[in-house]
């Protein structure tokens, strides 16, 4: 064998693993893409824009982060639903028997919408069991110190 033939065989041998590695990378990227599509199909509430990655591990990590974002947004909406519900019910009470531009059923629409928001709020509250509830012993901090019930400090 000549030196040129040996070099040609070495180049071929070195080229095969590279093309094989490229093929494996392509397969891995395809598997990660299909995995991402399956995750998104199973959880339609998660926006596709938040899930990315070229490997299964990267897709898993970004999907977990996206799911956390969705849960946080839901929690905030449920918190605000109570305030919006109370405001809508109050406005319905205010708008009853008043002239307004929304028509004669405006107060009823506000009342229905407010009751729906309040039921969503109560549903969110019911998820917090009594054991996990946050309890405050005082609703506010008094402006003046509390007077002792057992000691008379005098005038």
C-alpha positions as CSV (number, residue, x, y, z in Angstrom):
1,X,0.0,0.0,0.0
2,X,1.2,3.4,-0.8
3,X,1.1,6.3,1.5
4,X,-1.7,7.9,-0.5
5,X,-3.9,4.9,-0.2
6,X,-3.3,4.7,3.6
7,X,-4.2,8.4,3.9
8,X,-7.3,7.9,1.8
9,X,-8.5,5.0,4.0
10,X,-7.8,7.0,7.1
11,X,-9.8,9.9,5.8
12,X,-12.7,7.5,5.0
13,X,-12.6,6.0,8.5
14,X,-12.5,9.4,10.1
15,X,-15.4,10.6,8.0
16,X,-17.7,7.8,8.9
17,X,-18.1,8.5,12.6
18,X,-18.7,12.2,11.8
19,X,-21.5,11.4,9.4
20,X,-22.9,8.8,11.9
21,X,-22.7,11.4,14.7
22,X,-24.5,13.9,12.4
23,X,-27.2,11.3,11.8
24,X,-27.6,10.7,15.5
25,X,-27.9,14.4,16.2
26,X,-30.5,14.7,13.5
27,X,-32.5,11.8,15.0
28,X,-32.2,13.3,18.5
29,X,-33.4,16.7,17.3
30,X,-36.4,15.0,15.5
31,X,-37.2,13.0,18.7
32,X,-37.1,16.2,20.8
33,X,-39.3,18.0,18.3
34,X,-41.9,15.2,18.4
35,X,-41.7,15.0,22.2
36,X,-42.4,18.8,22.4
37,X,-45.4,18.4,20.1
38,X,-46.8,15.6,22.2
39,X,-46.3,17.6,25.4
40,X,-48.1,20.6,23.9
41,X,-50.9,18.5,22.6
42,X,-51.4,17.1,26.1
43,X,-51.4,20.5,27.7
44,X,-53.1,23.0,25.4
45,X,-53.0,25.7,28.1
46,X,-49.2,26.0,27.8
47,X,-48.2,28.4,25.0
48,X,-46.0,26.8,22.4
49,X,-43.7,29.9,22.3
50,X,-42.6,29.1,25.9
51,X,-41.4,25.6,25.1
52,X,-38.1,25.2,23.2
53,X,-35.1,22.9,23.1
54,X,-33.1,20.6,20.9
55,X,-32.9,17.7,23.4
56,X,-35.5,16.0,25.4
57,X,-33.9,17.4,28.6
58,X,-34.1,21.0,27.3
59,X,-37.7,20.5,26.2
60,X,-38.6,19.0,29.7
61,X,-36.9,22.0,31.5
62,X,-38.6,24.6,29.3
63,X,-42.0,22.8,29.6
64,X,-41.8,22.8,33.4
65,X,-40.9,26.5,33.4
66,X,-43.8,27.2,31.0
67,X,-46.2,25.3,33.2
68,X,-45.1,27.2,36.2
69,X,-45.8,30.5,34.4
70,X,-49.3,29.3,33.4
71,X,-50.0,28.3,37.0
72,X,-48.8,31.7,38.3
73,X,-51.0,33.6,35.8
74,X,-54.0,31.5,36.8
75,X,-53.4,32.2,40.5
76,X,-53.2,35.9,39.8
77,X,-56.4,35.9,37.8
78,X,-58.2,34.0,40.5
79,X,-57.0,36.5,43.1
80,X,-58.3,39.4,41.0
81,X,-61.6,37.6,40.2
82,X,-62.8,38.3,43.8
83,X,-62.2,42.0,43.5
84,X,-63.7,42.3,40.1
85,X,-66.7,40.2,41.2
86,X,-67.4,42.3,44.2
87,X,-67.1,45.5,42.1
88,X,-69.4,44.2,39.4
89,X,-72.1,43.2,41.9
90,X,-71.8,46.6,43.6
91,X,-72.1,48.3,40.3
92,X,-75.2,46.2,39.4
93,X,-76.8,47.3,42.7
94,X,-75.9,50.9,41.9
95,X,-77.2,50.7,38.3
96,X,-80.6,49.2,39.2
97,X,-83.4,51.6,38.4
98,X,-81.1,54.1,36.9
99,X,-80.9,55.4,33.3
100,X,-77.7,54.3,31.5
101,X,-76.5,53.9,28.0
102,X,-76.1,50.1,28.2
103,X,-79.8,49.4,28.0
104,X,-82.3,48.2,30.6
105,X,-80.6,44.9,31.3
106,X,-77.2,46.4,32.0
107,X,-77.5,45.9,35.8
108,X,-78.5,42.2,35.2
109,X,-75.4,41.6,33.0
110,X,-73.1,43.1,35.6
111,X,-74.8,41.1,38.3
112,X,-74.4,37.8,36.3
113,X,-70.8,38.5,35.4
114,X,-70.0,39.5,39.0
115,X,-71.6,36.3,40.4
116,X,-69.5,34.2,37.9
117,X,-66.3,36.0,39.0
118,X,-67.2,35.5,42.7
119,X,-67.9,31.8,42.2
120,X,-64.5,31.4,40.5
121,X,-62.9,33.3,43.4
122,X,-64.6,31.0,45.9
123,X,-63.5,28.0,44.0
124,X,-59.9,29.2,44.2
125,X,-60.3,29.8,47.9
126,X,-61.7,26.4,48.5
127,X,-58.5,24.8,47.2
128,X,-56.7,26.1,50.3
129,X,-57.7,23.7,53.0
130,X,-58.3,24.8,56.5
131,X,-54.9,23.3,57.5
132,X,-53.0,25.4,54.9
133,X,-55.0,28.6,55.4
134,X,-53.2,31.8,56.4
135,X,-54.7,33.3,59.5
136,X,-54.2,36.8,60.7
137,X,-54.7,37.5,64.4
138,X,-55.1,41.2,63.7
139,X,-56.6,42.8,60.6
140,X,-54.6,46.0,61.2
141,X,-51.9,47.5,63.4
142,X,-53.4,49.8,66.0
143,X,-52.4,53.4,65.9
144,X,-52.1,53.5,69.7
145,X,-50.6,50.7,71.8
146,X,-53.2,48.4,73.4
147,X,-54.1,49.3,77.0
148,X,-53.3,46.6,79.5
149,X,-56.4,44.8,80.9
150,X,-54.7,43.8,84.1
151,X,-52.5,46.7,85.1
152,X,-53.5,50.3,86.0
153,X,-50.7,52.6,85.0
154,X,-52.4,55.6,86.7
155,X,-53.1,59.1,85.3
